[in-house]
Structures are given as structure tokens and as C-alpha cells.
Amino acid sequence: MTTILLVEDDEAFLYSAARHLTEAGYQVVIAADSMAALRELGSEAIDLLVTDIVMPHGKPHGIALARMARMRFAALPIILITGYDNVVGGDSDLPGPLLQKPVGMEVLTQTISKLLAA
């Protein structure tokens, strides 16, 4: 079974997305911030990382998390999510596709399927 690490500080989105992905047949590990996600990456066999970009104050943002994860696991597929238009700025070297909130669950599931099939 494919295991997805879902990192999101918005509890409503986190649990809604986790429920949808579980119903779609994935095993989902959740983390409310990047520090918890890094602990999960070290303790779980993760097949794909889905992370929000904006994290609680004082925590590494999602792009930093994604890059740290990619340094440890070079082939790890990553999806970034944001609700902000200007959060990425001129950074065109993102470690994975970027989905804009509000992201539909079908779009999320399709993006995951495409990455896992690649």
C-alpha cells in the first residue's frame, strides 16, 4: 500500500484530505508542521510527500521541508500546496508540482496518481 505523508497546519483541510486519500486507497500519515513531518520521514516508509508551503511561525516552510526530504530521499515524489498567490515568488525551482488552495480532492488524487506512475 502506498503511504502518503500529508503536512498541513489547517486541521479542517488536513483531516478532510486524509479521509479522502484513505478512501482512495492510500495509507496516510499526518503531520501538523514541518518538524513533525521530518520525524515521520525518519520513522515511516513514506512513498510521497504532500505539504502546505506556509507553516506556523518559527517552523521551516513547506519548500524547505520538501528540499530537506529530497536531500534524504532523492526519488521521493513531492506535491506542494498553497493558499497564497505570492508565497512562491520567483522560485521556479520547486521540488514538485504546486497546487493552489482551495484544491479539489479529485485534483489532488489525480496529481498523486500521475506522480506515482512516473
Backbone as XML, in Angstrom:
<?xml version="1.0"?>
<chain id="A" units="angstrom">
  <residue number="1" name="MET">
    <atom name="N" x="0.838" y="-1.178" z="0.000"/>
    <atom name="CA" x="0.000" y="0.000" z="0.000"/>
    <atom name="C" x="0.886" y="1.244" z="0.000"/>
  </residue>
  <residue number="2" name="THR">
    <atom name="N" x="0.524" y="2.216" z="-0.769"/>
    <atom name="CA" x="1.261" y="3.473" z="-0.868"/>
    <atom name="C" x="0.998" y="4.329" z="0.359"/>
  </residue>
  <residue number="3" name="THR">
    <atom name="N" x="2.080" y="4.837" z="0.957"/>
    <atom name="CA" x="1.963" y="5.684" z="2.142"/>
    <atom name="C" x="2.285" y="7.128" z="1.778"/>
  </residue>
  <residue number="4" name="ILE">
    <atom name="N" x="1.355" y="8.018" z="2.118"/>
    <atom name="CA" x="1.493" y="9.451" z="1.848"/>
    <atom name="C" x="1.670" y="10.179" z="3.165"/>
  </residue>
  <residue number="5" name="LEU">
    <atom name="N" x="2.678" y="11.043" z="3.234"/>
    <atom name="CA" x="2.841" y="11.943" z="4.370"/>
    <atom name="C" x="2.178" y="13.256" z="3.995"/>
  </residue>
  <residue number="6" name="LEU">
    <atom name="N" x="1.131" y="13.614" z="4.727"/>
    <atom name="CA" x="0.352" y="14.822" z="4.479"/>
    <atom name="C" x="0.666" y="15.835" z="5.573"/>
  </residue>
  <residue number="7" name="VAL">
    <atom name="N" x="1.214" y="16.990" z="5.174"/>
    <atom name="CA" x="1.652" y="18.009" z="6.119"/>
    <atom name="C" x="0.821" y="19.266" z="5.906"/>
  </residue>
  <residue number="8" name="GLU">
    <atom name="N" x="0.079" y="19.637" z="6.937"/>
    <atom name="CA" x="-0.847" y="20.773" z="6.802"/>
    <atom name="C" x="-1.175" y="21.291" z="8.192"/>
  </residue>
  <residue number="9" name="ASP">
    <atom name="N" x="-1.108" y="22.626" z="8.372"/>
    <atom name="CA" x="-1.426" y="23.202" z="9.684"/>
    <atom name="C" x="-2.910" y="23.561" z="9.823"/>
  </residue>
  <residue number="10" name="ASP">
    <atom name="N" x="-3.655" y="23.547" z="8.741"/>
    <atom name="CA" x="-5.101" y="23.789" z="8.785"/>
    <atom name="C" x="-5.779" y="22.451" z="9.079"/>
  </residue>
  <residue number="11" name="GLU">
    <atom name="N" x="-6.254" y="22.279" z="10.318"/>
    <atom name="CA" x="-6.806" y="20.989" z="10.737"/>
    <atom name="C" x="-7.970" y="20.526" z="9.869"/>
  </residue>
  <residue number="12" name="ALA">
    <atom name="N" x="-8.844" y="21.446" z="9.482"/>
    <atom name="CA" x="-10.004" y="21.057" z="8.676"/>
    <atom name="C" x="-9.544" y="20.455" z="7.346"/>
  </residue>
  <residue number="13" name="PHE">
    <atom name="N" x="-8.588" y="21.109" z="6.677"/>
    <atom name="CA" x="-8.085" y="20.590" z="5.405"/>
    <atom name="C" x="-7.312" y="19.292" z="5.631"/>
  </residue>
  <residue number="14" name="LEU">
    <atom name="N" x="-6.500" y="19.251" z="6.687"/>
    <atom name="CA" x="-5.692" y="18.069" z="6.980"/>
    <atom name="C" x="-6.562" y="16.825" z="7.117"/>
  </residue>
  <residue number="15" name="TYR">
    <atom name="N" x="-7.593" y="16.902" z="7.943"/>
    <atom name="CA" x="-8.422" y="15.720" z="8.182"/>
    <atom name="C" x="-9.339" y="15.401" z="7.007"/>
  </residue>
  <residue number="16" name="SER">
    <atom name="N" x="-9.792" y="16.422" z="6.303"/>
    <atom name="CA" x="-10.615" y="16.190" z="5.118"/>
    <atom name="C" x="-9.795" y="15.490" z="4.031"/>
  </residue>
  <residue number="17" name="ALA">
    <atom name="N" x="-8.599" y="16.003" z="3.775"/>
    <atom name="CA" x="-7.738" y="15.397" z="2.760"/>
    <atom name="C" x="-7.300" y="13.994" z="3.181"/>
  </residue>
  <residue number="18" name="ALA">
    <atom name="N" x="-6.969" y="13.813" z="4.445"/>
    <atom name="CA" x="-6.558" y="12.487" z="4.928"/>
    <atom name="C" x="-7.684" y="11.485" z="4.742"/>
  </residue>
  <residue number="19" name="ARG">
    <atom name="N" x="-8.903" y="11.882" z="5.069"/>
    <atom name="CA" x="-10.056" y="10.987" z="4.902"/>
    <atom name="C" x="-10.256" y="10.642" z="3.424"/>
  </residue>
  <residue number="20" name="HIS">
    <atom name="N" x="-10.178" y="11.644" z="2.558"/>
    <atom name="CA" x="-10.358" y="11.402" z="1.119"/>
    <atom name="C" x="-9.281" y="10.452" z="0.583"/>
  </residue>
  <residue number="21" name="LEU">
    <atom name="N" x="-8.031" y="10.695" z="0.957"/>
    <atom name="CA" x="-6.937" y="9.858" z="0.456"/>
    <atom name="C" x="-7.021" y="8.440" z="0.997"/>
  </residue>
  <residue number="22" name="THR">
    <atom name="N" x="-7.467" y="8.296" z="2.232"/>
    <atom name="CA" x="-7.667" y="6.964" z="2.798"/>
    <atom name="C" x="-8.760" y="6.227" z="2.034"/>
  </residue>
  <residue number="23" name="GLU">
    <atom name="N" x="-9.845" y="6.929" z="1.746"/>
    <atom name="CA" x="-10.937" y="6.330" z="0.972"/>
    <atom name="C" x="-10.494" y="5.981" z="-0.452"/>
  </residue>
  <residue number="24" name="ALA">
    <atom name="N" x="-9.495" y="6.700" z="-0.963"/>
    <atom name="CA" x="-8.958" y="6.425" z="-2.300"/>
    <atom name="C" x="-7.971" y="5.256" z="-2.286"/>
  </residue>
  <residue number="25" name="GLY">
    <atom name="N" x="-7.706" y="4.699" z="-1.094"/>
    <atom name="CA" x="-6.871" y="3.511" z="-1.016"/>
    <atom name="C" x="-5.442" y="3.735" z="-0.563"/>
  </residue>
  <residue number="26" name="TYR">
    <atom name="N" x="-5.124" y="4.944" z="-0.110"/>
    <atom name="CA" x="-3.770" y="5.237" z="0.362"/>
    <atom name="C" x="-3.707" y="5.123" z="1.880"/>
  </residue>
  <residue number="27" name="GLN">
    <atom name="N" x="-2.530" y="4.797" z="2.373"/>
    <atom name="CA" x="-2.268" y="4.904" z="3.804"/>
    <atom name="C" x="-1.763" y="6.325" z="4.016"/>
  </residue>
  <residue number="28" name="VAL">
    <atom name="N" x="-2.316" y="7.035" z="4.991"/>
    <atom name="CA" x="-1.964" y="8.438" z="5.193"/>
    <atom name="C" x="-1.384" y="8.635" z="6.585"/>
  </residue>
  <residue number="29" name="VAL">
    <atom name="N" x="-0.214" y="9.268" z="6.612"/>
    <atom name="CA" x="0.417" y="9.694" z="7.853"/>
    <atom name="C" x="0.283" y="11.208" z="7.872"/>
  </residue>
  <residue number="30" name="ILE">
    <atom name="N" x="-0.211" y="11.769" z="8.985"/>
    <atom name="CA" x="-0.422" y="13.215" z="9.035"/>
    <atom name="C" x="0.590" y="13.876" z="9.955"/>
  </residue>
  <residue number="31" name="ALA">
    <atom name="N" x="0.887" y="15.138" z="9.621"/>
    <atom name="CA" x="1.763" y="15.965" z="10.446"/>
    <atom name="C" x="1.239" y="17.400" z="10.364"/>
  </residue>
  <residue number="32" name="ALA">
    <atom name="N" x="1.200" y="18.083" z="11.506"/>
    <atom name="CA" x="0.661" y="19.437" z="11.569"/>
    <atom name="C" x="1.695" y="20.511" z="11.271"/>
  </residue>
  <residue number="33" name="ASP">
    <atom name="N" x="2.972" y="20.131" z="11.187"/>
    <atom name="CA" x="4.012" y="21.103" z="10.836"/>
    <atom name="C" x="5.237" y="20.366" z="10.295"/>
  </residue>
  <residue number="34" name="SER">
    <atom name="N" x="6.196" y="21.142" z="9.840"/>
    <atom name="CA" x="7.366" y="20.553" z="9.180"/>
    <atom name="C" x="8.252" y="19.754" z="10.135"/>
  </residue>
  <residue number="35" name="MET">
    <atom name="N" x="8.333" y="20.160" z="11.393"/>
    <atom name="CA" x="9.168" y="19.422" z="12.343"/>
    <atom name="C" x="8.578" y="18.027" z="12.595"/>
  </residue>
  <residue number="36" name="ALA">
    <atom name="N" x="7.265" y="17.955" z="12.760"/>
    <atom name="CA" x="6.611" y="16.648" z="12.917"/>
    <atom name="C" x="6.791" y="15.813" z="11.661"/>
  </residue>
  <residue number="37" name="ALA">
    <atom name="N" x="6.739" y="16.461" z="10.506"/>
    <atom name="CA" x="6.919" y="15.749" z="9.237"/>
    <atom name="C" x="8.320" y="15.154" z="9.128"/>
  </residue>
  <residue number="38" name="LEU">
    <atom name="N" x="9.326" y="15.899" z="9.549"/>
    <atom name="CA" x="10.691" y="15.377" z="9.494"/>
    <atom name="C" x="10.845" y="14.156" z="10.398"/>
  </residue>
  <residue number="39" name="ARG">
    <atom name="N" x="10.176" y="14.177" z="11.552"/>
    <atom name="CA" x="10.220" y="12.995" z="12.432"/>
    <atom name="C" x="9.554" y="11.800" z="11.750"/>
  </residue>
  <residue number="40" name="GLU">
    <atom name="N" x="8.435" y="12.037" z="11.091"/>
    <atom name="CA" x="7.729" y="10.952" z="10.395"/>
    <atom name="C" x="8.564" y="10.407" z="9.242"/>
  </residue>
  <residue number="41" name="LEU">
    <atom name="N" x="9.262" y="11.277" z="8.536"/>
    <atom name="CA" x="10.114" y="10.822" z="7.428"/>
    <atom name="C" x="11.214" y="9.901" z="7.932"/>
  </residue>
  <residue number="42" name="GLY">
    <atom name="N" x="11.639" y="10.110" z="9.156"/>
    <atom name="CA" x="12.681" y="9.273" z="9.723"/>
    <atom name="C" x="12.173" y="7.964" z="10.294"/>
  </residue>
  <residue number="43" name="SER">
    <atom name="N" x="10.869" y="7.895" z="10.584"/>
    <atom name="CA" x="10.352" y="6.707" z="11.241"/>
    <atom name="C" x="9.403" y="5.879" z="10.388"/>
  </residue>
  <residue number="44" name="GLU">
    <atom name="N" x="8.923" y="6.415" z="9.308"/>
    <atom name="CA" x="7.954" y="5.730" z="8.446"/>
    <atom name="C" x="8.545" y="5.525" z="7.049"/>
  </residue>
  <residue number="45" name="ALA">
    <atom name="N" x="8.051" y="4.528" z="6.349"/>
    <atom name="CA" x="8.387" y="4.342" z="4.937"/>
    <atom name="C" x="7.371" y="5.166" z="4.138"/>
  </residue>
  <residue number="46" name="ILE">
    <atom name="N" x="7.792" y="6.332" z="3.699"/>
    <atom name="CA" x="6.912" y="7.272" z="3.007"/>
    <atom name="C" x="7.155" y="7.163" z="1.500"/>
  </residue>
  <residue number="47" name="ASP">
    <atom name="N" x="6.065" y="7.053" z="0.731"/>
    <atom name="CA" x="6.167" y="6.941" z="-0.722"/>
    <atom name="C" x="5.950" y="8.272" z="-1.438"/>
  </residue>
  <residue number="48" name="LEU">
    <atom name="N" x="5.299" y="9.231" z="-0.763"/>
    <atom name="CA" x="5.005" y="10.519" z="-1.379"/>
    <atom name="C" x="4.751" y="11.535" z="-0.278"/>
  </residue>
  <residue number="49" name="LEU">
    <atom name="N" x="5.235" y="12.763" z="-0.480"/>
    <atom name="CA" x="5.055" y="13.857" z="0.469"/>
    <atom name="C" x="4.132" y="14.898" z="-0.148"/>
  </residue>
  <residue number="50" name="VAL">
    <atom name="N" x="3.072" y="15.258" z="0.591"/>
    <atom name="CA" x="2.192" y="16.362" z="0.213"/>
    <atom name="C" x="2.299" y="17.378" z="1.330"/>
  </residue>
  <residue number="51" name="THR">
    <atom name="N" x="2.765" y="18.600" z="1.017"/>
    <atom name="CA" x="2.962" y="19.586" z="2.067"/>
    <atom name="C" x="2.449" y="20.963" z="1.694"/>
  </residue>
  <residue number="52" name="ASP">
    <atom name="N" x="1.821" y="21.590" z="2.672"/>
    <atom name="CA" x="1.468" y="23.001" z="2.556"/>
    <atom name="C" x="2.772" y="23.786" z="2.571"/>
  </residue>
  <residue number="53" name="ILE">
    <atom name="N" x="2.788" y="24.939" z="1.938"/>
    <atom name="CA" x="4.005" y="25.750" z="1.930"/>
    <atom name="C" x="4.113" y="26.593" z="3.191"/>
  </residue>
  <residue number="54" name="VAL">
    <atom name="N" x="3.031" y="27.269" z="3.566"/>
    <atom name="CA" x="3.074" y="28.157" z="4.728"/>
    <atom name="C" x="2.864" y="27.337" z="5.992"/>
  </residue>
  <residue number="55" name="MET">
    <atom name="N" x="3.829" y="27.431" z="6.909"/>
    <atom name="CA" x="3.789" y="26.693" z="8.168"/>
    <atom name="C" x="3.670" y="27.675" z="9.324"/>
  </residue>
  <residue number="56" name="PRO">
    <atom name="N" x="3.324" y="27.154" z="10.511"/>
    <atom name="CA" x="3.247" y="28.032" z="11.677"/>
    <atom name="C" x="4.557" y="28.778" z="11.893"/>
  </residue>
  <residue number="57" name="HIS">
    <atom name="N" x="4.448" y="29.955" z="12.451"/>
    <atom name="CA" x="5.623" y="30.801" z="12.712"/>
    <atom name="C" x="6.701" y="30.016" z="13.467"/>
  </residue>
  <residue number="58" name="GLY">
    <atom name="N" x="7.917" y="30.165" z="12.998"/>
    <atom name="CA" x="9.035" y="29.514" z="13.657"/>
    <atom name="C" x="9.362" y="28.128" z="13.135"/>
  </residue>
  <residue number="59" name="LYS">
    <atom name="N" x="8.546" y="27.614" z="12.227"/>
    <atom name="CA" x="8.787" y="26.287" z="11.650"/>
    <atom name="C" x="9.290" y="26.466" z="10.220"/>
  </residue>
  <residue number="60" name="PRO">
    <atom name="N" x="10.143" y="25.564" z="9.733"/>
    <atom name="CA" x="10.532" y="25.645" z="8.323"/>
    <atom name="C" x="9.289" y="25.567" z="7.431"/>
  </residue>
  <residue number="61" name="HIS">
    <atom name="N" x="9.290" y="26.357" z="6.363"/>
    <atom name="CA" x="8.153" y="26.331" z="5.442"/>
    <atom name="C" x="8.194" y="25.067" z="4.590"/>
  </residue>
  <residue number="62" name="GLY">
    <atom name="N" x="7.114" y="24.847" z="3.857"/>
    <atom name="CA" x="6.969" y="23.618" z="3.091"/>
    <atom name="C" x="8.019" y="23.400" z="2.016"/>
  </residue>
  <residue number="63" name="ILE">
    <atom name="N" x="8.496" y="24.489" z="1.400"/>
    <atom name="CA" x="9.536" y="24.331" z="0.374"/>
    <atom name="C" x="10.822" y="23.846" z="1.029"/>
  </residue>
  <residue number="64" name="ALA">
    <atom name="N" x="11.164" y="24.405" z="2.189"/>
    <atom name="CA" x="12.360" y="23.949" z="2.914"/>
    <atom name="C" x="12.198" y="22.491" z="3.333"/>
  </residue>
  <residue number="65" name="LEU">
    <atom name="N" x="11.010" y="22.139" z="3.827"/>
    <atom name="CA" x="10.736" y="20.751" z="4.194"/>
    <atom name="C" x="10.923" y="19.831" z="2.991"/>
  </residue>
  <residue number="66" name="ALA">
    <atom name="N" x="10.367" y="20.226" z="1.872"/>
    <atom name="CA" x="10.467" y="19.406" z="0.663"/>
    <atom name="C" x="11.924" y="19.222" z="0.240"/>
  </residue>
  <residue number="67" name="ARG">
    <atom name="N" x="12.694" y="20.268" z="0.320"/>
    <atom name="CA" x="14.110" y="20.170" z="-0.067"/>
    <atom name="C" x="14.897" y="19.303" z="0.913"/>
  </residue>
  <residue number="68" name="MET">
    <atom name="N" x="14.588" y="19.415" z="2.213"/>
    <atom name="CA" x="15.255" y="18.552" z="3.193"/>
    <atom name="C" x="14.884" y="17.089" z="2.946"/>
  </residue>
  <residue number="69" name="ALA">
    <atom name="N" x="13.614" y="16.848" z="2.661"/>
    <atom name="CA" x="13.162" y="15.483" z="2.371"/>
    <atom name="C" x="13.845" y="14.948" z="1.125"/>
  </residue>
  <residue number="70" name="ARG">
    <atom name="N" x="13.962" y="15.774" z="0.103"/>
    <atom name="CA" x="14.585" y="15.354" z="-1.156"/>
    <atom name="C" x="16.065" y="15.075" z="-0.964"/>
  </residue>
  <residue number="71" name="MET">
    <atom name="N" x="16.715" y="15.796" z="-0.050"/>
    <atom name="CA" x="18.133" y="15.524" z="0.220"/>
    <atom name="C" x="18.303" y="14.141" z="0.844"/>
  </residue>
  <residue number="72" name="ARG">
    <atom name="N" x="17.358" y="13.746" z="1.686"/>
    <atom name="CA" x="17.426" y="12.434" z="2.348"/>
    <atom name="C" x="16.924" y="11.317" z="1.457"/>
  </residue>
  <residue number="73" name="PHE">
    <atom name="N" x="15.918" y="11.618" z="0.643"/>
    <atom name="CA" x="15.279" y="10.615" z="-0.218"/>
    <atom name="C" x="15.143" y="11.219" z="-1.614"/>
  </residue>
  <residue number="74" name="ALA">
    <atom name="N" x="16.172" y="11.048" z="-2.426"/>
    <atom name="CA" x="16.272" y="11.736" z="-3.710"/>
    <atom name="C" x="15.100" y="11.469" z="-4.646"/>
  </residue>
  <residue number="75" name="ALA">
    <atom name="N" x="14.521" y="10.303" z="-4.582"/>
    <atom name="CA" x="13.453" y="9.949" z="-5.530"/>
    <atom name="C" x="12.049" y="10.183" z="-4.959"/>
  </residue>
  <residue number="76" name="LEU">
    <atom name="N" x="11.948" y="10.773" z="-3.776"/>
    <atom name="CA" x="10.644" y="10.972" z="-3.142"/>
    <atom name="C" x="9.795" y="11.954" z="-3.934"/>
  </residue>
  <residue number="77" name="PRO">
    <atom name="N" x="8.630" y="11.528" z="-4.432"/>
    <atom name="CA" x="7.731" y="12.469" z="-5.111"/>
    <atom name="C" x="7.136" y="13.440" z="-4.089"/>
  </residue>
  <residue number="78" name="ILE">
    <atom name="N" x="7.010" y="14.711" z="-4.502"/>
    <atom name="CA" x="6.544" y="15.759" z="-3.602"/>
    <atom name="C" x="5.502" y="16.619" z="-4.306"/>
  </residue>
  <residue number="79" name="ILE">
    <atom name="N" x="4.442" y="16.961" z="-3.578"/>
    <atom name="CA" x="3.433" y="17.906" z="-4.053"/>
    <atom name="C" x="3.367" y="19.032" z="-3.040"/>
  </residue>
  <residue number="80" name="LEU">
    <atom name="N" x="3.411" y="20.269" z="-3.532"/>
    <atom name="CA" x="3.301" y="21.452" z="-2.687"/>
    <atom name="C" x="1.913" y="22.057" z="-2.853"/>
  </residue>
  <residue number="81" name="ILE">
    <atom name="N" x="1.374" y="22.575" z="-1.745"/>
    <atom name="CA" x="0.048" y="23.195" z="-1.768"/>
    <atom name="C" x="0.146" y="24.554" z="-1.096"/>
  </residue>
  <residue number="82" name="THR">
    <atom name="N" x="-0.553" y="25.554" z="-1.647"/>
    <atom name="CA" x="-0.587" y="26.868" z="-1.010"/>
    <atom name="C" x="-1.909" y="27.560" z="-1.270"/>
  </residue>
  <residue number="83" name="GLY">
    <atom name="N" x="-2.281" y="28.405" z="-0.338"/>
    <atom name="CA" x="-3.462" y="29.238" z="-0.499"/>
    <atom name="C" x="-3.095" y="30.659" z="-0.823"/>
  </residue>
  <residue number="84" name="TYR">
    <atom name="N" x="-1.808" y="30.927" z="-0.978"/>
    <atom name="CA" x="-1.319" y="32.278" z="-1.224"/>
    <atom name="C" x="-0.739" y="32.387" z="-2.627"/>
  </residue>
  <residue number="85" name="ASP">
    <atom name="N" x="-1.096" y="33.467" z="-3.326"/>
    <atom name="CA" x="-0.597" y="33.675" z="-4.686"/>
    <atom name="C" x="0.875" y="34.044" z="-4.713"/>
  </residue>
  <residue number="86" name="ASN">
    <atom name="N" x="1.332" y="34.789" z="-3.735"/>
    <atom name="CA" x="2.685" y="35.349" z="-3.788"/>
    <atom name="C" x="3.700" y="34.628" z="-2.913"/>
  </residue>
  <residue number="87" name="VAL">
    <atom name="N" x="3.352" y="33.496" z="-2.353"/>
    <atom name="CA" x="4.245" y="32.834" z="-1.406"/>
    <atom name="C" x="5.470" y="32.230" z="-2.081"/>
  </residue>
  <residue number="88" name="VAL">
    <atom name="N" x="5.351" y="31.832" z="-3.323"/>
    <atom name="CA" x="6.469" y="31.207" z="-4.028"/>
    <atom name="C" x="7.390" y="32.257" z="-4.613"/>
  </residue>
  <residue number="89" name="GLY">
    <atom name="N" x="6.843" y="33.404" z="-4.984"/>
    <atom name="CA" x="7.659" y="34.473" z="-5.561"/>
    <atom name="C" x="8.287" y="34.027" z="-6.865"/>
  </residue>
  <residue number="90" name="GLY">
    <atom name="N" x="9.561" y="34.288" z="-7.014"/>
    <atom name="CA" x="10.257" y="33.943" z="-8.249"/>
    <atom name="C" x="10.894" y="32.571" z="-8.220"/>
  </residue>
  <residue number="91" name="ASP">
    <atom name="N" x="10.572" y="31.759" z="-7.244"/>
    <atom name="CA" x="11.193" y="30.443" z="-7.110"/>
    <atom name="C" x="10.588" y="29.473" z="-8.115"/>
  </residue>
  <residue number="92" name="SER">
    <atom name="N" x="11.251" y="29.300" z="-9.231"/>
    <atom name="CA" x="10.753" y="28.387" z="-10.258"/>
    <atom name="C" x="11.359" y="26.992" z="-10.115"/>
  </residue>
  <residue number="93" name="ASP">
    <atom name="N" x="12.234" y="26.819" z="-9.143"/>
    <atom name="CA" x="12.910" y="25.543" z="-8.933"/>
    <atom name="C" x="12.248" y="24.780" z="-7.784"/>
  </residue>
  <residue number="94" name="LEU">
    <atom name="N" x="10.937" y="24.624" z="-7.877"/>
    <atom name="CA" x="10.208" y="23.910" z="-6.839"/>
    <atom name="C" x="10.470" y="22.417" z="-6.950"/>
  </residue>
  <residue number="95" name="PRO">
    <atom name="N" x="10.507" y="21.710" z="-5.813"/>
    <atom name="CA" x="10.803" y="20.279" z="-5.832"/>
    <atom name="C" x="9.611" y="19.396" z="-6.212"/>
  </residue>
  <residue number="96" name="GLY">
    <atom name="N" x="8.549" y="19.995" z="-6.702"/>
    <atom name="CA" x="7.383" y="19.218" z="-7.116"/>
    <atom name="C" x="6.296" y="20.123" z="-7.637"/>
  </residue>
  <residue number="97" name="PRO">
    <atom name="N" x="5.191" y="19.542" z="-8.124"/>
    <atom name="CA" x="4.096" y="20.361" z="-8.633"/>
    <atom name="C" x="3.459" y="21.186" z="-7.507"/>
  </residue>
  <residue number="98" name="LEU">
    <atom name="N" x="2.918" y="22.337" z="-7.880"/>
    <atom name="CA" x="2.273" y="23.249" z="-6.947"/>
    <atom name="C" x="0.780" y="23.278" z="-7.224"/>
  </residue>
  <residue number="99" name="LEU">
    <atom name="N" x="-0.016" y="22.995" z="-6.186"/>
    <atom name="CA" x="-1.469" y="23.063" z="-6.283"/>
    <atom name="C" x="-1.953" y="24.256" z="-5.471"/>
  </residue>
  <residue number="100" name="GLN">
    <atom name="N" x="-2.917" y="24.970" z="-6.024"/>
    <atom name="CA" x="-3.456" y="26.158" z="-5.380"/>
    <atom name="C" x="-4.696" y="25.815" z="-4.565"/>
  </residue>
  <residue number="101" name="LYS">
    <atom name="N" x="-4.747" y="26.267" z="-3.308"/>
    <atom name="CA" x="-5.944" y="26.102" z="-2.485"/>
    <atom name="C" x="-6.997" y="27.101" z="-2.944"/>
  </residue>
  <residue number="102" name="PRO">
    <atom name="N" x="-8.241" y="26.796" z="-2.878"/>
    <atom name="CA" x="-8.755" y="25.522" z="-2.397"/>
    <atom name="C" x="-8.564" y="24.446" z="-3.464"/>
  </residue>
  <residue number="103" name="VAL">
    <atom name="N" x="-7.843" y="23.416" z="-3.127"/>
    <atom name="CA" x="-7.573" y="22.325" z="-4.061"/>
    <atom name="C" x="-8.679" y="21.286" z="-3.915"/>
  </residue>
  <residue number="104" name="GLY">
    <atom name="N" x="-9.238" y="20.897" z="-5.047"/>
    <atom name="CA" x="-10.241" y="19.846" z="-5.025"/>
    <atom name="C" x="-9.594" y="18.503" z="-4.747"/>
  </residue>
  <residue number="105" name="MET">
    <atom name="N" x="-10.297" y="17.660" z="-4.056"/>
    <atom name="CA" x="-9.741" y="16.352" z="-3.707"/>
    <atom name="C" x="-9.483" y="15.501" z="-4.946"/>
  </residue>
  <residue number="106" name="GLU">
    <atom name="N" x="-10.306" y="15.649" z="-5.974"/>
    <atom name="CA" x="-10.069" y="14.899" z="-7.212"/>
    <atom name="C" x="-8.772" y="15.357" z="-7.883"/>
  </residue>
  <residue number="107" name="VAL">
    <atom name="N" x="-8.508" y="16.658" z="-7.863"/>
    <atom name="CA" x="-7.263" y="17.184" z="-8.437"/>
    <atom name="C" x="-6.071" y="16.651" z="-7.654"/>
  </residue>
  <residue number="108" name="LEU">
    <atom name="N" x="-6.183" y="16.641" z="-6.333"/>
    <atom name="CA" x="-5.111" y="16.116" z="-5.505"/>
    <atom name="C" x="-4.861" y="14.646" z="-5.807"/>
  </residue>
  <residue number="109" name="THR">
    <atom name="N" x="-5.926" y="13.864" z="-5.880"/>
    <atom name="CA" x="-5.795" y="12.430" z="-6.153"/>
    <atom name="C" x="-5.201" y="12.186" z="-7.537"/>
  </residue>
  <residue number="110" name="GLN">
    <atom name="N" x="-5.627" y="12.954" z="-8.530"/>
    <atom name="CA" x="-5.071" y="12.797" z="-9.885"/>
    <atom name="C" x="-3.600" y="13.153" z="-9.929"/>
  </residue>
  <residue number="111" name="THR">
    <atom name="N" x="-3.213" y="14.215" z="-9.227"/>
    <atom name="CA" x="-1.806" y="14.618" z="-9.201"/>
    <atom name="C" x="-0.961" y="13.543" z="-8.526"/>
  </residue>
  <residue number="112" name="ILE">
    <atom name="N" x="-1.461" y="12.977" z="-7.448"/>
    <atom name="CA" x="-0.759" y="11.887" z="-6.762"/>
    <atom name="C" x="-0.605" y="10.691" z="-7.710"/>
  </residue>
  <residue number="113" name="SER">
    <atom name="N" x="-1.659" y="10.311" z="-8.376"/>
    <atom name="CA" x="-1.608" y="9.174" z="-9.311"/>
    <atom name="C" x="-0.580" y="9.390" z="-10.403"/>
  </residue>
  <residue number="114" name="LYS">
    <atom name="N" x="-0.533" y="10.602" z="-10.954"/>
    <atom name="CA" x="0.443" y="10.913" z="-12.015"/>
    <atom name="C" x="1.876" y="10.826" z="-11.504"/>
  </residue>
  <residue number="115" name="LEU">
    <atom name="N" x="2.123" y="11.369" z="-10.316"/>
    <atom name="CA" x="3.477" y="11.319" z="-9.762"/>
    <atom name="C" x="3.915" y="9.897" z="-9.456"/>
  </residue>
  <residue number="116" name="LEU">
    <atom name="N" x="3.018" y="9.111" z="-8.915"/>
    <atom name="CA" x="3.373" y="7.736" z="-8.571"/>
    <atom name="C" x="3.569" y="6.864" z="-9.806"/>
  </residue>
  <residue number="117" name="ALA">
    <atom name="N" x="2.896" y="7.226" z="-10.901"/>
    <atom name="CA" x="3.031" y="6.462" z="-12.136"/>
    <atom name="C" x="4.292" y="6.816" z="-12.911"/>
  </residue>
  <residue number="118" name="ALA">
    <atom name="N" x="4.877" y="7.981" z="-12.602"/>
    <atom name="CA" x="6.047" y="8.451" z="-13.352"/>
    <atom name="C" x="7.288" y="7.642" z="-13.022"/>
  </residue>
</chain>
